Amino acid sequence: MVEGTKVLEVALGASAEVEALFVAPHGRTNPAVAALQERVEARGARVFALAEGVIERVADAVTPQPVVAIVRAPVVSLDDVLSGSLVVVCVDVRDPGNVGTIIRTAASAGASGVVCCDGTADPTAPKCVRASAGALFQVPVVAGGAAQDVLTRLGAAGLRLWGTGAHDGQPLWDADLRDRCAFVLGNESTGLPEPLSGSLDGMVTIPMPGATESLNVSVATGILCFEAARQRRRKTAVPHADGGAP
């Protein structure tokens, strides 16, 4: 279920298959809604005009958007991300808002894919889709898979597996993230399960000079992914004439 014109525009831009569009009364005079309706009708989707008060009963958001669409979820398998250069793995990340924001952040940083292992919130749940701002349709997202099996296959594919934790890991700024790797994120309360530690190549921690004990998992994802992107830009930078990096 895709709610709102902006997320639906992203889905259409990614050639997602829209099965049906539902338009609330207050959306029928909206030019943006009218333009979207023309686009989905041109693709053969059905459009339904809802009666007053109906969208408030079916939409997931507290303040419903003027449109809700049923969109076929992308079908992605683990095979689709094994050749990637930067993969985010969620292990038991249960809050759908966090999962959606992780997907959005990973896509923004140029990640190759996101894997939501068993126990993690469903990435196609309405709150996830909304929090992802449509990024679910822009970056490969794998739904399901035992965490141990996922790490084994990613490691066999040549990705360096970095576990993440609030304490006792190598400082993120000192880790070499220039080559292919995966960040493995755990539950905010309990962290990564101990049995997975033997499958990791190392642990990284985001140094926090402030008083807080830990970061929100989606915020941490942004710092991790953009640090990897920064290091890789420096790796590929063209040296100046004097031999220094730009």
Secondary structure, DSSP 4 states (H G I P E B T S, - for coil): -EESHHHHHHHHHTT--EEEEEE-GGGTT-HHHHHHHHHHHHTT-EEEEPPTTHHHHH-SSSS--SEEEEEPPP---GGGTTT-SEEEEESS---HHHHHHHHHHHHHTT-SEEEE-TTSPPTTSHHHHHHTTTGGGTS-EEE---HHHHHHHHHHTT-EEEEE-SSSSEEGGGS--SSSEEEEE-BTTTBS-GGGGGG-SEEEE----SS-S---HHHHHHHHHHHHHHHHHHHHPPPPTTS---
